[in-house]
Amino acid sequence: MPVLASHRKPRAKVRTTTPAVGLTTAALASVTLLSTQSATAAPAEPKPAVEEVQKKVDALYRQAGTATQEYNRAKAASASQRTKVDTLLSDVAKRAEKINEARRALGSYAAAQYRNGGIAPAATFFLADNPQGYFDQSRLMDRATERQQKAVAEVRTQQATAAKKRAEAVKSLETLTETQATLASSKKDVQTKLTEARSLLSRLTAEEKARLAELERKKEAEAKEKAAKLAARQAAEAKERAEAEEKAREEAAKESGGGSGTGPGSGTGTDPGSGTGTDSGYAAKAEKVLAFARAQIGKPYVWGASGPSSYDCSGLTQAAWREAGVTLPRTTWDQVEVGTRVATSNLIPGDMVFFYDDISHVGIYKGDGMMIHAPKPGANVREESIYSMPIYGSVRPA
């Protein structure tokens, strides 16, 4: 029986949507992965507040100031060591010349001995035409031998001294090399700190810079207020002292009576006179110091500089006191050891005020709680309250 053809309509092939589902799944997976990565990634470091930037910059400037003093110390030591090395090398050269002179003398003795032929004294006596002349010549040769021995001793002495000086020169050169390495290291340290400070400041917006300037003005105002209080306190104390001295003079005059007025009068004149003489001597020097310091106002702070066009803090104090005939060492650490320590309440114009626990800054007191100093990189020599920084102590250098 024949097979009947199927009249059933063939089923249309339905296109699968699997690729679309796969794509969607991949996309969702990607989004999920990115979300997971974002969630697990370290959060971006928040931008520091302006107050924090100010603290960091101040700390960096202070560290740069300390490194500057290290640089100044190494530079001064290097210059001193270089002078010592040059002196030793010059001495070694002179010793070498003396050795050469002594050797030439020995050479002349050796040549004379060679010319004599080394003949025995008895043979020379019998062969001599004039025996008496031989004896005279023999005595001369004995004296020549003594001179030869002295020449040999001189050569040995000069050689020993020259060897000692050469050893000293080598050691000094090694010290100089170490000092120059410290100098280079300190210089690099200063530059690193200043670069970091400038980088912090450069990242501030205009608004943040304005805020920073406002903070600086507030800090300056507070420091000036403290300076004014110190000035008022010093003025009151000075007035009290003057009144007490006047009262003492009046009482002394009453007790002395009219007949013996001359005696106590001269005594009173002598005592204040000697005290005033000492004060006036210091005051005269301080006047020269402050006149010089005022003339430098507006010149830039440059680390390691000691004038005449720029200064760091200790370079300014050194140059100013030099005008008054007083030689100060180069660094704040050494300057604080010069003269007499003075309490802040007893400061008078010309005294040096030191700052921070590490004594890395110094200024010249001008009176009324104010000083003249070379503040920091980017600033100029200026007048400022001594309370703008934490005070370490003060010194009267002369």
C-alpha positions in Angstrom: 0.0 0.0 0.0 1.5 3.2 -1.0 2.7 5.5 1.7 0.6 8.6 2.0 2.4 11.9 1.9 2.1 13.9 5.0 0.0 17.0 4.8 1.3 18.3 8.1 2.9 21.7 7.7 6.5 21.5 8.6 7.4 23.4 11.8 9.3 26.6 11.3 12.7 26.6 12.9 12.7 29.0 15.8 16.0 31.0 16.1 17.5 30.6 19.5 18.2 33.7 21.7 21.0 32.1 23.6 23.7 34.4 22.2 21.7 37.4 23.4 21.2 35.8 26.8 25.0 35.1 26.9 25.8 38.7 26.0 23.5 40.1 28.6 24.9 37.7 31.2 28.5 38.8 30.3 27.5 42.5 30.5 25.9 41.9 33.9 29.0 40.0 35.0 31.2 42.9 33.9 29.1 45.4 35.7 29.2 43.2 38.8 33.0 42.8 38.5 33.5 46.5 38.2 31.2 47.2 41.1 33.1 44.7 43.2 36.5 46.2 42.2 35.2 49.7 43.0 33.9 48.5 46.4 37.2 46.8 47.3 39.6 49.5 45.9 41.2 51.8 48.4 39.3 55.0 48.7 41.0 58.1 47.3 43.1 60.0 49.9 41.1 63.0 51.1 42.6 66.4 50.3 44.1 67.9 53.5 42.5 70.9 55.1 44.2 74.2 54.8 45.0 74.2 58.5 46.8 70.8 58.0 48.7 72.2 55.0 49.8 75.1 57.1 51.1 72.8 59.8 52.9 70.7 57.3 54.5 73.6 55.5 55.6 75.2 58.8 57.1 71.9 59.9 59.0 71.6 56.6 60.3 75.1 56.8 61.5 74.4 60.3 63.2 71.2 59.2 64.8 73.1 56.4 66.0 75.7 58.9 67.6 72.9 61.0 69.2 71.5 57.8 70.4 75.0 56.9 72.3 75.3 60.2 73.8 71.8 59.5 74.9 73.2 56.1 76.3 76.4 57.7 78.3 74.4 60.2 79.7 72.0 57.6 80.6 74.9 55.3 82.5 76.7 58.1 84.3 73.5 59.0 85.1 72.8 55.4 86.6 76.3 55.0 88.7 75.9 58.2 89.8 72.4 57.2 90.8 73.6 53.7 93.0 76.2 55.2 94.6 73.7 57.5 95.2 71.3 54.6 96.8 74.0 52.4 99.1 75.0 55.3 100.2 71.4 55.8 100.8 70.8 52.1 102.9 74.0 52.0 104.9 72.9 55.0 105.4 69.5 53.4 106.8 71.2 50.3 109.2 73.3 52.3 110.3 70.2 54.2 111.0 68.4 50.9 113.2 71.3 49.8 115.1 71.1 53.0 115.6 67.4 52.5 117.0 68.1 49.0 119.4 70.7 50.4 120.7 68.2 53.0 121.0 65.5 50.4 123.0 67.9 48.2 125.4 68.5 51.1 125.8 64.8 51.6 126.5 64.4 47.9 129.3 66.9 48.1 130.9 65.1 51.0 130.6 61.8 49.2 132.3 63.3 46.1 135.1 64.6 48.1 135.6 61.2 49.7 135.7 59.6 46.3 138.3 62.0 45.1 140.6 61.1 48.0 140.5 57.5 46.7 139.9 56.0 50.1 143.7 55.6 50.8 144.7 54.5 54.3 145.9 57.3 56.6 149.4 55.7 57.1 150.0 55.4 53.4 148.8 59.0 52.9 151.3 60.1 55.6 154.3 58.4 54.0 153.3 59.5 50.5 152.7 63.1 51.5 155.4 65.6 50.2 154.9 67.7 53.4 154.1 65.6 56.6 153.1 68.7 58.5 150.7 69.6 55.8 149.2 66.1 56.1 148.5 66.6 59.8 146.8 70.0 59.1 144.7 68.4 56.3 143.8 65.5 58.6 142.4 67.8 61.2 140.4 69.5 58.5 139.0 66.2 57.3 138.0 65.2 60.9 136.0 68.5 61.1 134.6 67.7 57.7 133.5 64.3 59.0 131.7 65.9 61.9 129.9 68.2 59.5 129.0 65.1 57.4 127.5 63.4 60.4 125.5 66.5 61.2 124.3 66.6 57.6 123.2 62.9 57.8 121.4 63.6 61.1 119.7 66.7 59.5 118.5 64.6 56.6 117.0 62.0 58.9 115.3 64.6 61.0 113.8 66.4 58.0 112.6 63.1 56.6 110.9 62.1 59.9 109.3 65.6 60.2 108.2 65.5 56.5 106.7 62.0 57.0 104.7 63.3 60.0 103.4 66.3 58.2 102.4 64.2 55.2 100.5 61.9 57.5 98.7 64.9 59.1 97.9 66.3 55.6 96.4 62.9 54.5 94.3 62.8 57.7 93.2 66.4 57.2 92.3 65.6 53.6 90.2 62.7 54.7 88.4 64.9 57.3 87.9 67.5 54.6 86.3 64.9 52.3 83.9 63.8 55.1 83.0 67.4 55.9 82.3 68.1 52.2 80.1 65.0 52.1 78.1 66.3 55.1 77.9 69.7 53.3 76.4 68.0 50.2 74.0 65.9 52.3 72.8 69.0 54.2 72.3 70.9 51.0 70.3 68.1 49.5 68.2 67.8 52.7 67.4 71.6 52.6 66.4 71.4 48.9 64.2 68.3 49.5 62.3 70.0 52.4 61.8 73.2 50.4 60.6 71.4 47.3 58.1 69.4 49.4 56.8 72.6 51.0 56.5 74.4 47.6 54.6 71.3 46.2 52.1 71.4 49.0 51.5 75.1 48.5 51.2 74.8 44.7 48.3 72.3 45.0 46.1 74.8 46.9 43.2 76.5 45.1 42.9 80.3 45.0 40.3 80.0 47.7 42.5 77.8 49.9 45.4 80.2 49.4 43.2 83.0 50.6 42.2 81.0 53.6 45.9 80.2 54.4 46.7 83.9 54.1 43.9 84.7 56.6 45.3 82.1 59.0 48.7 83.7 58.7 47.3 87.2 59.5 45.4 85.8 62.5 48.6 84.2 63.8 50.5 87.4 63.2 47.9 89.5 65.1 48.0 87.2 68.1 51.8 87.4 68.2 51.6 91.2 68.0 49.2 91.3 70.8 51.6 89.3 73.0 54.4 91.6 72.0 52.3 94.7 73.0 51.7 93.1 76.4 55.4 92.5 76.9 56.1 96.1 75.9 53.6 97.4 78.4 54.9 95.2 81.2 58.5 96.3 80.4 57.5 99.9 80.4 55.7 99.5 83.7 58.7 97.8 85.3 61.0 100.5 84.0 58.8 103.2 85.5 58.8 101.4 88.8 62.6 101.2 88.8 62.9 104.8 87.9 60.5 105.8 90.7 62.4 103.6 93.2 65.7 105.1 92.2 64.4 108.6 92.5 62.9 107.9 95.9 66.2 106.4 97.1 68.1 109.5 95.9 65.7 111.8 97.7 66.0 109.8 101.0 69.8 109.8 100.7 69.7 113.6 100.2 67.5 114.1 103.3 69.8 111.9 105.4 73.0 113.5 104.3 71.9 117.0 105.5 73.2 120.3 104.1 76.7 120.2 105.5 77.9 116.9 104.0 75.9 117.1 100.8 79.0 117.0 98.6 80.2 113.7 99.9 77.0 111.6 99.4 76.3 113.5 96.2 79.5 112.4 94.6 79.0 108.8 95.8 75.6 108.7 94.3 76.9 110.0 91.1 79.6 107.4 90.9 77.4 104.3 91.3 74.8 105.1 88.7 77.5 106.4 86.5 79.4 103.1 86.3 76.1 101.2 85.7 75.0 103.7 83.0 78.5 103.5 81.5 78.1 99.7 81.0 74.6 100.0 79.7 75.5 102.9 77.4 78.5 100.8 76.0 76.1 98.0 75.1 73.5 100.4 73.9 76.0 102.0 71.5 76.8 98.6 70.0 73.2 97.6 69.8 72.4 100.8 68.0 74.9 99.9 65.3 73.5 96.4 65.1 69.9 97.5 64.7 70.9 100.2 62.2 72.5 97.5 60.1 69.6 95.1 60.5 67.1 97.8 59.5 69.0 98.5 56.4 68.7 94.9 55.4 64.8 94.9 55.6 63.3 93.8 52.3 66.3 91.6 51.3 65.4 88.0 50.6 65.9 85.0 52.9 68.3 82.6 51.2 69.5 79.5 53.1 73.2 79.5 53.7 73.6 83.2 52.8 75.3 85.8 55.0 75.0 88.9 52.9 75.3 91.4 51.5 72.3 90.8 49.1 70.5 88.0 51.0 70.6 86.3 54.4 69.5 83.3 56.4 68.7 83.9 60.1 72.1 83.4 61.7 73.8 85.0 58.7 71.9 88.2 59.5 72.8 88.2 63.2 76.4 87.5 62.5 76.7 90.3 59.9 74.8 92.8 62.1 77.0 92.2 65.2 80.1 92.4 63.1 79.2 96.0 62.4 79.5 96.6 66.2 82.9 94.9 66.3 81.7 91.6 67.8 82.5 88.4 66.0 79.9 85.7 66.3 80.1 82.1 65.1 78.1 81.1 62.0 75.3 78.8 63.4 72.5 79.4 65.8 73.8 76.5 67.9 77.1 78.3 68.4 75.7 81.8 68.7 73.4 80.8 71.6 76.6 79.9 73.6 78.0 83.5 73.2 77.5 86.1 75.9 75.0 86.2 78.8 71.6 84.4 78.9 68.7 86.8 79.4 65.1 86.3 80.4 62.5 87.3 77.9 61.1 89.9 80.4 64.5 91.5 80.6 65.2 91.8 76.9 66.7 95.1 75.6 67.4 96.2 72.0 70.3 94.3 70.5 69.7 91.0 72.3 69.4 87.8 70.2 66.3 85.7 70.6 66.4 82.0 69.7 63.5 79.8 68.8 62.3 76.2 68.8 63.6 73.4 70.9 66.4 72.6 68.4 67.5 76.3 68.4 67.1 76.5 64.6 66.2 80.2 64.3 67.3 83.5 65.7 66.3 87.2 65.5 67.6 90.5 66.8 65.4 92.2 69.5 64.5 95.8 68.7 62.3 96.6 71.6 58.6 96.5 72.4 58.4 92.8 71.9 59.5 93.0 68.3 62.6 91.7 66.4 64.3 92.0 63.0 65.0 88.6 61.4 65.3 86.7 58.2 62.2 84.5 58.5 62.1 81.7 56.0 62.4 80.8 52.2 60.1 83.0 50.1 60.1 85.8 52.7 62.2 88.9 53.2 64.1 90.3 56.2 61.4 92.0 58.3 60.2 93.2 61.7 58.0 90.7 63.5 56.8 89.8 67.0 59.1 87.6 69.0 56.0 85.5 69.8 55.5 84.5 66.2 57.5 81.3 67.1 58.1 79.4 70.3 60.9 81.0 72.2 63.9 78.9 73.3 65.9 81.6 75.1 67.8 84.8 74.6 71.4 86.0 74.7 73.2 89.3 75.2 76.3 88.8 73.1 78.5 91.7 74.4 
